[in-house]
Amino acid sequence: MSFTKRAVLKLSCAALVALSPLPALAQDWEPRRPIDFVIMAGPGGGADQIARFIQSVAERYDLTSRPLVPNNQGGGSGAEALLHLNNASDPDHTILVTLNSFFTTPLRQANLGIDIQTFTPVAMMGVDPFVLWVHRDSGITNFDQWLETVRGMNGDYVMGGTGSGQEDSIVIAFLSNAYDLDITYIPYDGGGAVARDLAGQQIMATVNNPAEAKGFYEAGDVVPLLAFSDERLPAFPDIPTIRELGHDFSYANQRAVVGAPGMSDEAAAYYQTVFTQVYESAEWQGYLESESLSPLWMSPEEQRAYWDTQVANHRELLASLGQ
């Protein structure tokens, strides 16, 4: 589950050097109708922000012959989005912005009948770290104070996060197990609502991605305490990592685009070309830096191998955390 910045950059650079021109088939097919751009979370979260940013880049450079139409499907810890894509009546016009529930939800909800290897690789856009946040009015300014506060509340400390048995709850479960904490967890459909409720003091802490909390951080409403990354984040150089505290753990959210099962080779090549152009744009590279994401480009074949690795890793992680 570990993502070192060095390894991420090495993978990214190697993949970019090896990137060969995509098949000419991409030039023979174009969308005939608006593209259903499905998002595995509710409005305002990291996946939603990324989808709408990608949409703006595609529009700015006229990269698609038909518009990308964002479609939030955040229910059931991503199950709603996965089923929507899996059952798409028009696979060539249906794509999905994913997060790690792409791996965890099929594991936890086997009755869905989702096999992610039937989906179509399009683009791996980067990985997004997690940060522990509290409200400024809590008076908590460091992780030790946070631990003391949580332990003193005997189960009444309330945290919120996206879904159950997916990214946020995995990180919070790790904290609970590592430090023997009793935390009440409230699941939400998306990180945007989580960040808003922390700013409004409806919950006491979150593990939002930096982009989700950025506006509230800049407004001075929330305080970062700990990063779940291998190295300190450039945006928060004074915030320690969980590894610095002696734990062999880091966790990042994949930010990727996949196509529906049954998508034609021609349509897949078209979208791979489009998202290669988005990835290589100055706007996306700037977004990676400003929102504290790490680059992680992959070819379609590398993406499928990555899916297999992440499914195995998450199966083990969920079991170890009792999720």
N, C-alpha and C positions, 0 to 999 in steps of 0.2 A: 504493500500500500504506500510505500515511500516514494516521494518524488523529490529528488535533489535537483536544485536549480542547474547544477552542472550537467546532470544526466538529461534533463529536459532540453537544455540548450544543445547538447550534443546530438540528441535524437532529431531535434528540429533542423539543425544545420545539415546533418547527414541526409535527411529526407529531402531538403530543398536542393542540395547538390545533385541528388540522384533523380530528381523530378524530371521526367521526360515529357515531351509534348503529348497531350491527351489525344485519343483517337479522333480521326477525322469525322467519325460518326457524330460528334458533338455539333458539327456544322450542318448536319443533315436533318436535325430535329430541333424544333422550337416549341415552347408551350403554346397551346391554342386557346387557353383560358387562364384566368387568374390562378396563381399557385397557392394552394392551401399550406400555409406556413405554421404548422402546429407547434405549440409550446407546452412543455411538460410541467407547467406551474402557472400560478395565477399572476395577475398584473403586478408590475412593480419589482419583481424579484430579479435575480441575476440572469436567469434564462430569458425572461421577458425583455430586460434591458438590452441584452445581447441581440436578440432577434430583431428588435426595432432599430438597433444601431446598424445591423447588417442590412436591413431593409433600406435604411437611409443611404448607405454606401452604394447599394445596387441601383437605387433610383438616381443618385447623383451622377453615376457614370453610365446609366442606361445599359446595365449589364443583362437584363432580362427583357424578353419581348412582351411579357405579361407581368403584372405586378405580383410581388410577394404580399400575401394577405395574412397578417398575424392572427392566430386563432388559439387563444388560451384554453387549454384542457388540463386543468390542474387537479382534478378529483382523484381520490383513491391512491394517493402517493404516486401519481403518474400513470396509474392503470387506465384512466380515461383516455389519455393521449396515446398510450400504446395500443389500446383496442381500436381507437380511431384510425391509427395508421395501419394496423394489422388488417382491418376490414375495409380499407379504402376502396371505393368503387372505381377510382381513377388513379392508379398508382403513379402514373407519369406526372401527375400534378399535385402530389402530396408528399411533403417533406417535414421533418421533425427536428426541432432544437432540443437537445438532450441534456440531462445532467446524470448523476450517478444512480438515480432511480431507474434508469434504463437497465442497470444490472440488478439492483436490489429488489425491485417490485416483482419481476418474474420469479425470483427466488422465493420470495415470501408469499406470493399469491400464485401458486402453481396451477390453480384452477382456471387462470386466465388463458392458459394454452399458448403463451407467448414464447417463441423461440427467436431470440434476437439475431441469430445467424441467418434468418430468412430476410432480415432487413437489408437495405442497400447502402453500403458505405458511400458517403459523399465527401465530408471534410471534417477533420479534427482541427478545431480553431484555437485550442489552448486549454490550460487547466487553471482552476480558480481556488486559492487557498481559503482556509477558514480562520476566523478571529473571534475571540471571546470579547463581548461587549457588555457594559453596564451603563445605566443612566448616570449622568454627572451628579444628580442630586442624591445618589446613594452614598456619596462620600468615599467610595472605594476607588483607590488609585493604583493598586497593584494586585497581583494574583494571590499573595499571602492573605491580604485583607479579605479578598473574595472568599477564599477557603474558610476563613474564620467566620465570616457572615453566614455562609451556607450551613456550616456545621451547627451554628447557634440557633438555626431556625427549625431544626428537627422535622424536616420534610415539608415545611411550608414555603420553601424557596421555590419560586415559579419561573421556569424558563419556557420560551417558545421556540418553535422551529418548523421547518418545512416537512410535513408528512410524518409518518411513523415507520420506523425501520428503514429509513433512508438517511441521506447525508447528515442533516442536523442532529437527528436523534442518535446516529452512530457516534458522532463526536461527543455528544453530551453523555451517552452511555459509557464511553471510554473514560471521561472525566469522573463519572460516578464510581466506576469500578476501580480506577487507579487511586482515587483519594477517599474511597469509602464514604461517598456522599449520598444523601437522600434528597433527590430533586423531583419536584412535580413538573411534568412535561406537558405542554399544550401543543398539539399539532395544528399547523396551518396549511393552506393550499399553496402558498407562495411566500418567498422571502421578503417581498415588499410589505405585506401585511405584518410580518414578524418585526421588521425594522420599525414600522410605524407604531406598533404597539409598545415597543421598548421606548421609543421617543415619547409616547403618551403615558408611560409608566403603568401600562396594563399588565406587563410582565416585568421581571426583574433583571433578566439577562438573556442574551442570544449568542449564537455562534454564526452570525451572518457573514457572507463573503464581503470583502471590502467595498465592492461596487454597490452592494445593497445598502450599506450603512453610510456611504460616503457623504450624502447630503446632510444627514443628521450629525455626522462627525464634524463636518465643516461648519455647521451651525452651532457647534459646542454642546449638543444635546447628549451625546454618547461618548464613552471613554473606552478605548481598546486596552485589554489587559494581557492577552496571550495569543500568539500565532501558532497554528497547527501546521507548521512548515519546517523544512529542514534548516533553512537559513532565515535570518531576520528579513522582513519585508522592507524594501527601500522606502515605502510610504510611511512606515512606522519603525524607524531604526532603534527606538528606545524600548520597544516591546519585545520581551524575550519569547523564545520558541519553546514548545513543549519538550523538544529534545534537549534544550539547555537545562531543563529541570530533571533530566535523567531518564526520560521515557523514549523508548524506541518506537516512535509513532509520528506519522504525519499524514495529512489527509487533504486531498484536493478534489474539486468537482470538475468533471470533464465538461467542456463546452464544445459540443460537436453537432454536426448536422447529418441526419441519415434519411434515406428514402424508404418508401413503402415496399413491402414484399411484392415481387412481381413487376417492379419497375423495369422498363426496357433498357437494354444496354445503351441505346441512343440517348434516352432521357438521362440516365445516370452520367454519361459522359458530358452532357450539356451542363448539368448541375455541378459536376466536379470542376469544369472549366470556370463557371461563374464564381464558385466559392474559392477557387485558387486565386482568382483576380481580387476578390474581397480580402482574402488573407494577406496578399502581397501589397495591398493598398497602404498608402501612408496613414490613412485614417484608422485602419484596423491595427497596424503596428503601434500607432499612438495610443489606441484604446488599450492594448495589452499593457503598455507601460503605465498609463494614467490610472487604470483600475486594478493594478497589482496582479495581473494574470501572467502566467509563464507561457511562452510559445510552445506548441507541440504539434507541428504539422506531421501528417502521416499519409502514405499512399492507401488506396482501398485495401490492399492485401495486408498492410501493417495494421490498419484499423481492425480488421477481422481477428488478427492475432491478439491485438490489444483487448478486444472484447472477451476473448477466451480467458486471458490472464486476469482481467478484472472480475469476471464471474467467479473464477476460482478464489481469488483474493477475498471478494465480498462474502462468498459462502463461508469461508473460514472465519472472517471477521465477525459476521453476524452470529455465528455459532459461539464464538468466544465471548461475545457480549450478551448472549442470551436474547438476541433480537429475533 
